[in-house]
Amino acid sequence: MKNKFLYMLFFSVFGLTLLSMAQVANADFRALLVGIDYQNRSTSGLIKPLCGGLNDIDDLHQLMVEDLGIPAEKIHVLRESQATRAAIIGEFQQWFIEGTKAGDQLFFHYSGHGVLVPDLYKNQSSDPTKKNDPQFQKIAEALVPYDTAIDRQQKQINNIIRDSDLQPLLQQLNDRELTLFIDSCHSGGITKSAGEKILSLRRVDLPWVDIVQTQVAPLFSSRGTPRGSLSSTWHPPYRLFAAARYNQYAHEYPLKTCKDRKTQHFNGAMTYSLLDLLRKNPQAHYSNASIFQHSLSYLRENIKLGEAVQKPQFFAPKQAEEQPFVLLQQRRQKSETTAVTTRPAEIELWLTQRGKTHFHQGEKPTLYYQVKKLPTGQQYAWLTLLSIADDGSVTLLYPQPAHFYQGVGKKAFLNAKVKLGQYYQIPRNTLMGDENVLLDVQLELDKKGKEHFKAILSSKPIVWDTKQWGAFKTRFVGSAGRGFLSRNIALAQQQTFWAEQDLYITVEE
């Protein structure tokens, strides 16, 4: 289950700068995706791991780049331990505020825990003025970054991002077109269950706090009444899609526990409703209102656990309700200005001998590949070779990251250049074509099961996102692998020509 969002977080931001037609025509686009599963951190047990926060942003990134054609460089991603309090606030300041201008279009997606904390405790509020204001002395809503720490003895929770932290940032974006998609929730005090299993909740429960709905409602009603519809009286200067109402949880889908994550692909139900709609018809034109109504209908039909109802919320300027959803605006702009990429290329990939798909554990095969076809006049292309495990983990086989790290100059890619018609193999101890580096890495099939190899051919070298992944890193585990793969394919698809080839084998004892 995904915890519900703290849409009250942004209530005190007012004002709206209407964009002129000239601004819209020249608008740039930037996105920030934050996903946290809290899987590999030492905790007190109060911040429980999630199932689908990383899946949310990986799947959304793939949709944006591959289906909607949004350039990967327009998207910043903070995953797991990268998503600290300082990093999230820093991205808002540098990527959104300092890096954009009036009229630009921005998209922020958060998948992770949310929490309600009482502002009546010492040092719980980061805003000194709120400590003396009666209307703010009941609760504060907050996002829960990866580095959030809970001190039981002092009854404090540190490194959260409170409403008072985000409000001044949002106020500086009043002249941009900002869309917030928050798939998170806070600790409403009621544990939802299905039979004997406690479902995965995106919430943090503080043992010294008993926050009841009557404490939340007055703050909420003083600024407008959200109804899970488009009839809200609150119209902020941005578009806010929130996963649930203040007294509800946001669920993860399917409705199972994290113990099933090896056999189930989890997403936040709210995020999945968006993915489901846009995947079915990425060329359709949906307004903000239609995106919201689809989420409302989808969750009404699929989240049915007794009282475990989830009603998403949508708040925006009145005129924004029928405007196109921001991601679809980027797709439309791309189709109007970019030529269609073709794929007049072909590469063949095989192990040991053509047609062989069954191998024995411990075998050390030779990997062969050959460029079979390129566009007229082209003699060379650039190759990336990957090994993909059943869990989605990706190992980069070729080219070698150490050589890439020499720089973005020609030398960095000489060993990745392949010639039309030339046979290549791994391992090898002789130079071939224009290579300057021997590729003598020995492959070994050390695990039983299915193995998946992928070759990506492109007209130019694929420049890996070394800031995100590290220049010498060659293996990306699980959902990190899926994200790495989708980004590299997306970079290839933006080129003059590209191709991919998959090879599936079975390893037995």
C-alpha positions as CSV (number, residue, x, y, z in Angstrom):
1,M,0.0,0.0,0.0
2,K,1.3,3.4,-0.8
3,N,0.9,6.1,1.7
4,K,-1.3,8.9,0.9
5,F,-0.1,12.3,0.1
6,L,0.0,15.4,2.0
7,Y,-1.6,17.7,-0.4
8,M,-2.2,20.3,2.4
9,L,1.6,20.7,2.1
10,F,1.2,23.4,-0.4
11,F,-1.9,25.3,0.9
12,S,-0.2,28.6,1.7
13,V,1.1,29.2,-1.8
14,F,-1.1,31.7,-3.6
15,G,-1.1,33.7,-6.8
16,L,-1.0,32.8,-10.5
17,T,0.9,34.2,-13.4
18,L,-0.9,33.5,-16.6
19,L,1.4,32.5,-19.4
20,S,1.1,34.3,-22.7
21,M,1.0,32.4,-25.9
22,A,4.5,33.5,-26.7
23,Q,5.8,32.1,-23.4
24,V,4.1,28.7,-24.1
25,A,5.5,28.5,-27.6
26,N,9.1,29.0,-26.2
27,A,8.6,27.0,-23.0
28,D,11.3,24.6,-22.0
29,F,10.5,21.4,-20.1
30,R,12.2,19.7,-17.1
31,A,11.2,16.8,-14.9
32,L,12.3,15.5,-11.5
33,L,11.4,11.9,-10.5
34,V,12.0,10.8,-6.9
35,G,11.5,7.2,-5.9
36,I,12.4,5.5,-2.6
37,D,11.9,1.9,-1.4
38,Y,14.0,2.3,1.8
39,Q,15.3,-1.2,1.1
40,N,19.0,-0.9,2.1
41,R,19.1,1.3,5.2
42,S,19.5,0.7,8.9
43,T,16.3,1.8,10.6
44,S,14.6,1.5,13.9
45,G,11.8,-0.5,12.2
46,L,9.6,2.5,12.0
47,I,10.4,3.3,8.4
48,K,9.4,0.2,6.6
49,P,10.6,-0.9,3.2
50,L,8.3,-0.3,0.2
51,C,7.7,-2.4,-2.9
52,G,7.1,-0.1,-5.8
53,G,8.6,3.3,-5.3
54,L,11.6,2.6,-7.6
55,N,9.3,0.8,-10.1
56,D,7.2,3.9,-10.3
57,I,10.0,6.2,-11.5
58,D,11.7,3.5,-13.7
59,D,8.4,2.8,-15.5
60,L,7.5,6.4,-15.7
61,H,11.0,7.3,-17.1
62,Q,10.7,4.6,-19.7
63,L,7.2,5.8,-20.7
64,M,8.4,9.4,-21.0
65,V,11.5,8.6,-23.1
66,E,10.4,5.6,-25.2
67,D,6.7,6.2,-25.7
68,L,6.4,10.0,-25.5
69,G,9.8,10.9,-27.0
70,I,10.9,13.2,-24.2
71,P,14.7,13.6,-24.3
72,A,16.4,11.8,-21.4
73,E,18.5,14.8,-20.6
74,K,15.3,16.7,-19.7
75,I,14.7,14.3,-16.8
76,H,16.6,14.2,-13.5
77,V,16.1,11.1,-11.3
78,L,16.8,10.6,-7.6
79,R,16.7,6.9,-6.6
80,E,16.8,5.4,-3.1
81,S,20.0,6.7,-1.3
82,Q,20.3,9.5,-3.8
83,A,17.0,10.9,-2.6
84,T,18.2,12.6,0.6
85,R,16.5,15.7,2.1
86,A,19.4,17.9,0.8
87,A,19.3,16.4,-2.7
88,I,15.6,16.8,-3.2
89,I,15.6,20.4,-2.0
90,G,18.7,21.0,-4.0
91,E,17.1,19.8,-7.2
92,F,14.1,22.0,-6.7
93,Q,16.5,25.0,-6.2
94,Q,19.0,24.3,-9.0
95,W,17.1,22.2,-11.6
96,F,13.8,23.9,-11.3
97,I,14.2,27.4,-9.9
98,E,17.6,28.5,-11.1
99,G,17.6,26.4,-14.3
100,T,14.3,27.6,-15.7
101,K,12.5,30.8,-16.7
102,A,9.0,32.2,-16.6
103,G,6.6,30.1,-18.7
104,D,8.7,26.9,-18.6
105,Q,6.9,23.6,-17.9
106,L,8.0,21.5,-14.9
107,F,6.9,18.0,-13.7
108,F,7.7,16.6,-10.2
109,H,6.9,13.0,-9.3
110,Y,7.4,11.6,-5.8
111,S,6.9,8.0,-4.8
112,G,7.8,7.1,-1.2
113,H,6.7,7.5,2.4
114,G,4.8,10.5,3.8
115,V,4.2,11.4,7.4
116,L,2.2,13.6,9.7
117,V,4.1,15.1,12.6
118,P,2.7,17.3,15.4
119,D,4.1,20.8,15.3
120,L,3.4,21.2,19.0
121,Y,6.7,19.3,19.8
122,K,9.9,21.2,20.2
123,N,11.9,21.5,17.0
124,Q,9.3,19.7,14.9
125,S,8.7,22.7,12.7
126,S,11.4,24.2,10.5
127,D,9.4,27.4,10.3
128,P,9.8,29.5,13.5
129,T,6.7,31.5,12.7
130,K,4.5,28.4,12.8
131,K,5.4,27.6,16.4
132,N,3.5,30.5,17.6
133,D,0.5,30.3,15.2
134,P,-2.4,28.3,16.6
135,Q,-3.6,27.1,13.3
136,F,-0.3,25.3,12.7
137,Q,0.2,23.8,16.1
138,K,-1.5,20.5,15.5
139,I,0.2,18.8,12.6
140,A,2.7,19.3,9.8
141,E,2.8,17.2,6.7
142,A,6.1,16.0,5.3
143,L,7.8,13.8,2.7
144,V,10.2,11.2,4.0
145,P,13.6,11.2,2.2
146,Y,15.9,8.3,2.3
147,D,18.0,9.8,5.1
148,T,15.1,10.5,7.5
149,A,16.0,9.5,11.1
150,I,13.7,8.8,14.0
151,D,14.8,9.4,17.6
152,R,12.4,7.5,19.9
153,Q,13.9,8.9,23.1
154,Q,13.8,12.5,22.1
155,K,10.5,11.9,20.2
156,Q,11.8,13.6,17.1
157,I,11.9,12.8,13.4
158,N,14.7,14.5,11.5
159,N,15.5,15.1,7.8
160,I,11.9,15.1,6.7
161,I,10.7,17.7,4.1
162,R,7.9,19.7,5.8
163,D,5.3,21.9,4.1
164,S,7.3,24.9,5.5
165,D,10.4,23.7,3.5
166,L,8.5,23.4,0.2
167,Q,6.3,26.5,0.4
168,P,9.1,29.1,-0.3
169,L,10.4,26.9,-3.2
170,L,7.0,26.7,-4.8
171,Q,6.4,30.4,-4.4
172,Q,9.5,31.0,-6.6
173,L,7.8,28.9,-9.3
174,N,4.6,30.8,-9.5
175,D,5.5,32.0,-13.0
176,R,6.2,28.5,-14.3
177,E,3.7,25.8,-15.3
178,L,4.3,23.3,-12.5
179,T,2.7,19.9,-12.2
180,L,3.1,17.8,-9.0
181,F,2.3,14.1,-9.0
182,I,2.5,12.8,-5.4
183,D,2.0,9.1,-4.8
184,S,2.5,9.0,-1.1
185,C,0.6,9.3,2.2
186,H,1.0,10.0,6.0
187,S,0.2,8.0,9.1
188,G,-3.5,8.4,9.5
189,G,-3.6,6.1,12.5
190,I,-5.5,3.2,11.0
191,T,-3.7,0.1,9.7
192,K,-5.4,-1.4,6.7
193,S,-5.3,-5.2,6.2
194,A,-6.5,-7.9,3.9
195,G,-7.3,-11.2,5.7
196,E,-4.3,-12.1,7.8
197,K,-1.8,-10.0,5.8
198,I,-0.8,-6.5,6.6
199,L,-0.5,-4.7,3.3
200,S,2.5,-2.5,2.4
201,L,1.8,1.1,3.5
202,R,3.7,4.2,2.5
203,R,3.5,5.7,5.9
204,V,5.6,6.2,8.9
205,D,4.0,5.7,12.3
206,L,5.4,7.6,15.2
207,P,4.9,5.6,18.5
208,W,4.6,8.8,20.6
209,V,1.9,10.4,18.5
210,D,-1.7,9.5,18.1
211,I,-2.9,11.7,15.3
212,V,-6.6,11.4,14.7
213,Q,-8.7,12.7,11.8
214,T,-10.2,15.5,13.9
215,Q,-6.8,17.1,14.2
216,V,-6.4,17.1,10.4
217,A,-9.8,18.2,9.3
218,P,-9.8,21.8,10.6
219,L,-6.5,22.6,8.9
220,F,-7.9,21.2,5.7
221,S,-11.3,22.8,5.7
222,S,-10.0,26.2,6.3
223,R,-8.4,26.3,2.9
224,G,-11.1,24.6,0.7
225,T,-12.9,21.3,0.6
226,P,-11.3,18.6,-1.6
227,R,-14.0,16.1,-2.8
228,G,-12.2,13.7,-5.0
229,S,-13.6,15.7,-7.9
230,L,-13.1,18.9,-9.8
231,S,-15.3,20.9,-7.5
232,S,-12.7,22.0,-5.0
233,T,-12.7,25.6,-3.9
234,W,-8.9,25.6,-3.6
235,H,-7.1,26.7,-6.8
236,P,-3.4,26.8,-6.3
237,P,-1.0,28.3,-9.0
238,Y,0.1,24.8,-9.9
239,R,-1.4,21.4,-10.9
240,L,-1.4,18.9,-8.0
241,F,-2.3,15.3,-8.4
242,A,-2.5,13.7,-4.9
243,A,-2.9,10.0,-4.3
244,A,-5.5,10.1,-1.6
245,R,-7.6,12.3,0.7
246,Y,-6.2,13.3,4.1
247,N,-7.9,10.4,6.0
248,Q,-7.0,7.7,3.5
249,Y,-3.9,5.7,2.5
250,A,-2.5,5.4,-0.9
251,H,-2.0,1.8,-1.9
252,E,0.5,-0.1,-3.9
253,Y,-0.8,-2.4,-6.6
254,P,-1.3,-5.3,-6.8
255,L,-2.7,-5.5,-3.3
256,K,-0.2,-7.9,-1.8
257,T,2.7,-7.7,0.6
258,C,6.4,-7.0,-0.2
259,K,7.1,-10.7,0.4
260,D,5.7,-11.1,-3.1
261,R,8.0,-8.7,-4.8
262,K,10.0,-11.5,-6.4
263,T,7.0,-12.6,-8.4
264,Q,5.0,-9.4,-8.6
265,H,5.8,-6.1,-10.2
266,F,4.5,-3.4,-7.7
267,N,3.5,0.2,-8.5
268,G,1.7,2.8,-6.6
269,A,-1.9,2.5,-7.6
270,M,-2.1,6.2,-8.6
271,T,1.0,6.0,-10.7
272,Y,-0.1,2.7,-12.3
273,S,-3.4,4.3,-13.3
274,L,-1.4,7.0,-15.2
275,L,0.9,4.4,-16.8
276,D,-2.0,2.2,-17.7
277,L,-3.8,5.1,-19.5
278,L,-0.8,6.5,-21.4
279,R,0.6,3.1,-22.4
280,K,-2.7,2.0,-24.0
281,N,-2.7,5.0,-26.4
282,P,0.4,7.2,-26.1
283,Q,-0.8,9.3,-29.1
284,A,-4.1,10.2,-27.5
285,H,-4.7,13.7,-26.1
286,Y,-5.8,13.8,-22.5
287,S,-6.5,16.9,-20.4
288,N,-5.6,17.2,-16.7
289,A,-9.3,16.6,-15.9
290,S,-9.4,13.4,-17.9
291,I,-6.2,12.1,-16.4
292,F,-7.7,12.7,-12.9
293,Q,-11.1,11.1,-13.8
294,H,-9.3,8.0,-15.1
295,S,-7.4,7.7,-11.8
296,L,-10.5,8.1,-9.8
297,S,-12.4,5.4,-11.8
298,Y,-9.4,3.1,-11.8
299,L,-8.9,3.2,-8.1
300,R,-12.6,2.9,-7.4
301,E,-12.6,-0.4,-9.4
302,N,-9.3,-1.8,-8.2
303,I,-8.8,-0.7,-4.6
304,K,-11.6,-2.6,-2.7
305,L,-10.6,-3.8,0.7
306,G,-13.5,-3.1,3.0
307,E,-12.8,0.4,4.3
308,A,-9.6,0.7,2.4
309,V,-10.9,3.2,-0.1
310,Q,-8.6,5.5,-2.0
311,K,-9.9,8.7,-3.7
312,P,-7.2,10.7,-5.5
313,Q,-7.4,14.5,-5.5
314,F,-6.7,17.1,-8.1
315,F,-6.2,20.8,-7.5
316,A,-5.3,23.4,-10.1
317,P,-6.2,26.8,-11.5
318,K,-9.7,26.6,-13.0
319,Q,-8.5,27.2,-16.6
320,A,-5.9,24.4,-16.2
321,E,-8.5,21.6,-15.8
322,E,-9.1,21.2,-19.6
323,Q,-5.5,22.0,-20.6
324,P,-3.4,19.0,-22.0
325,F,-1.5,17.0,-19.4
326,V,2.0,18.3,-19.3
327,L,3.8,15.1,-20.4
328,L,1.6,14.9,-23.5
329,Q,2.4,18.5,-24.4
330,Q,6.0,17.5,-24.6
331,R,5.1,14.6,-26.9
332,R,3.2,16.8,-29.2
333,Q,6.0,19.4,-29.4
334,K,8.5,16.7,-30.3
335,S,6.3,15.2,-33.1
336,E,6.0,18.6,-34.6
337,T,9.7,19.5,-34.6
338,T,11.6,16.2,-34.9
339,A,12.0,13.9,-37.9
340,V,11.0,10.3,-37.5
341,T,13.9,8.0,-36.6
342,T,14.3,5.0,-38.9
343,R,15.8,1.6,-38.2
344,P,17.6,0.5,-41.4
345,A,20.2,-1.4,-39.5
346,E,20.6,-5.0,-38.3
347,I,23.0,-6.9,-36.0
348,E,23.2,-10.6,-35.3
349,L,24.3,-12.1,-32.0
350,W,25.0,-15.7,-31.0
351,L,27.0,-17.8,-28.4
352,T,29.5,-20.4,-29.6
353,Q,27.5,-21.4,-32.7
354,R,24.5,-20.1,-34.5
355,G,21.2,-21.5,-33.2
356,K,22.6,-22.9,-29.9
357,T,20.4,-21.9,-26.9
358,H,21.2,-24.6,-24.2
359,F,24.4,-24.6,-22.2
360,H,25.8,-26.2,-19.1
361,Q,26.6,-24.4,-15.8
362,G,30.2,-23.3,-15.6
363,E,30.7,-23.2,-19.4
364,K,32.8,-20.4,-20.8
365,P,31.3,-19.6,-24.2
366,T,32.4,-17.3,-26.9
367,L,30.0,-14.4,-27.8
368,Y,29.9,-13.6,-31.6
369,Y,28.3,-10.6,-33.3
370,Q,28.1,-9.2,-36.8
371,V,26.6,-6.0,-38.3
372,K,24.4,-7.4,-41.1
373,K,22.9,-4.2,-42.4
374,L,23.5,-0.4,-42.3
375,P,22.0,2.5,-44.2
376,T,23.4,3.2,-47.7
377,G,26.8,4.8,-47.5
378,Q,27.4,3.8,-43.9
379,Q,30.3,1.4,-43.1
380,Y,30.5,1.7,-39.3
381,A,28.3,1.8,-36.2
382,W,28.7,1.8,-32.4
383,L,27.8,-1.1,-30.2
384,T,26.7,-1.6,-26.6
385,L,26.4,-5.2,-25.3
386,L,24.5,-6.0,-22.1
387,S,23.6,-9.1,-20.1
388,I,20.2,-9.0,-18.4
389,A,19.2,-11.3,-15.5
390,D,15.7,-12.6,-14.6
391,D,15.3,-9.9,-11.9
392,G,16.1,-7.1,-14.3
393,S,19.7,-6.6,-13.2
394,V,21.9,-5.4,-16.1
395,T,25.6,-6.1,-16.6
396,L,27.5,-3.9,-19.1
397,L,29.7,-6.2,-21.2
398,Y,30.9,-3.8,-23.9
399,P,32.4,-1.2,-24.3
400,Q,34.4,-1.2,-21.1
401,P,33.7,1.7,-18.7
402,A,37.4,2.2,-17.9
403,H,37.9,3.1,-21.5
404,F,34.9,5.4,-21.6
405,Y,36.3,7.2,-18.6
406,Q,39.1,8.5,-20.8
407,G,36.7,11.2,-21.9
408,V,34.1,11.8,-24.5
409,G,36.8,12.1,-27.2
410,K,37.4,9.6,-30.0
411,K,39.7,7.3,-28.0
412,A,37.0,6.5,-25.5
413,F,34.9,4.8,-28.1
414,L,37.3,3.2,-30.5
415,N,36.8,-0.2,-28.9
416,A,33.0,0.2,-29.4
417,K,33.2,0.9,-33.2
418,V,32.0,-2.0,-35.4
419,K,32.3,-2.4,-39.2
420,L,29.6,-3.6,-41.5
421,G,30.1,-7.3,-42.3
422,Q,33.0,-7.9,-39.9
423,Y,32.8,-10.8,-37.5
424,Y,33.6,-10.0,-33.8
425,Q,34.0,-12.2,-30.7
426,I,34.4,-11.9,-27.0
427,P,36.9,-12.9,-25.7
428,R,39.6,-12.1,-28.2
429,N,43.3,-11.3,-28.1
430,T,43.8,-9.6,-31.4
431,L,42.8,-6.1,-32.5
432,M,40.0,-6.0,-35.1
433,G,39.2,-3.1,-37.4
434,D,39.9,0.3,-35.9
435,E,40.1,-1.0,-32.3
436,N,42.9,0.1,-29.9
437,V,41.9,-2.0,-26.9
438,L,41.9,-5.8,-26.6
439,L,38.6,-7.3,-25.3
440,D,39.8,-10.4,-23.5
441,V,37.0,-10.6,-20.9
442,Q,36.0,-14.2,-20.4
443,L,32.3,-14.9,-20.1
444,E,31.2,-17.6,-17.7
445,L,27.7,-19.1,-17.3
446,D,27.9,-19.5,-13.5
447,K,24.1,-19.7,-12.7
448,K,21.4,-22.0,-13.7
449,G,18.3,-20.6,-15.4
450,K,17.6,-18.2,-18.2
451,E,20.2,-15.7,-19.6
452,H,19.4,-12.7,-21.8
453,F,21.9,-10.9,-23.9
454,K,21.1,-7.7,-25.7
455,A,23.0,-5.8,-28.4
456,I,22.3,-2.1,-29.1
457,L,23.6,-0.7,-32.4
458,S,23.6,3.1,-32.9
459,S,24.9,5.7,-35.4
460,K,26.9,7.5,-32.6
461,P,28.5,6.3,-29.3
462,I,26.0,6.2,-26.5
463,V,27.3,8.6,-23.8
464,W,26.4,7.0,-20.5
465,D,25.0,9.0,-17.7
466,T,28.2,8.7,-15.5
467,K,26.9,11.2,-13.0
468,Q,24.0,8.9,-12.3
469,W,25.7,5.5,-12.5
470,G,29.4,6.0,-12.0
471,A,32.0,5.7,-14.7
472,F,33.4,2.3,-13.6
473,K,30.2,0.7,-12.5
474,T,29.3,-2.3,-14.7
475,R,26.3,-3.9,-13.0
476,F,23.0,-2.4,-12.0
477,V,20.7,-4.5,-9.8
478,G,17.0,-5.0,-10.2
479,S,15.0,-1.9,-11.0
480,A,18.2,0.1,-11.3
481,G,19.1,-2.2,-14.3
482,R,15.7,-1.6,-15.9
483,G,16.2,2.1,-15.6
484,F,19.8,1.9,-17.0
485,L,18.5,-0.2,-20.0
486,S,15.6,2.1,-20.8
487,R,17.9,5.2,-20.8
488,N,20.4,3.6,-23.1
489,I,17.8,2.4,-25.6
490,A,16.2,5.9,-25.4
491,L,19.6,7.5,-26.3
492,A,20.0,5.1,-29.2
493,Q,16.5,5.8,-30.5
494,Q,17.3,9.5,-30.8
495,Q,20.0,8.9,-33.3
496,T,20.0,8.7,-37.2
497,F,19.7,4.9,-37.1
498,W,19.7,2.2,-34.5
499,A,18.9,-1.5,-34.0
500,E,18.8,-4.0,-31.2
501,Q,19.1,-7.8,-31.0
502,D,18.1,-10.1,-28.2
503,L,19.6,-13.5,-27.5
504,Y,18.0,-15.9,-24.9
505,I,19.6,-19.0,-23.6
506,T,19.1,-21.7,-20.9
507,V,21.8,-22.7,-18.5
508,E,21.5,-26.3,-17.1
509,E,23.6,-28.4,-14.7
